[in-house]
Amino acid sequence: MYNEGQGVDRDMEEARNLWRQSAERSNPNAMFNLSQSLFFEMPQNRVLASRLLLQSAQLGSAAAQKMLRQLGYDGPLPPAVNTELEMRKTRKDLSPGEVRDCGFFDS
């Protein structure tokens, strides 16, 4: 939402903050999104962006794997998986409503 300004003002700093929190919890989609943001919008962070891209690909992100291959990576990668709809244990310590903490959705 913050990345695209959907329902809120566009705020890339907040988008990166939330992706960072989720990436620290090993979410491959967040790693990929954060890597893209850092790589294209903050070139001084390309080393971190590259590391996040590789980690995301190693966790099965199809988008990250595709991008790595386009960049010439020829190392082994696991089969791609759709992790966007994966169910995870939900944290119960997050405050309700609009928060600046990243948690998981219940489904």
Secondary structure by P-SEA (a helix, b strand, c coil): cccccccccccaaaaaaaaaaaaaaccaaaaaaaaaaaacccccaaaaaaaaaaaaaaaccaaaaaaaaaacccccccccccccccccccccccccccccbbbbbcc
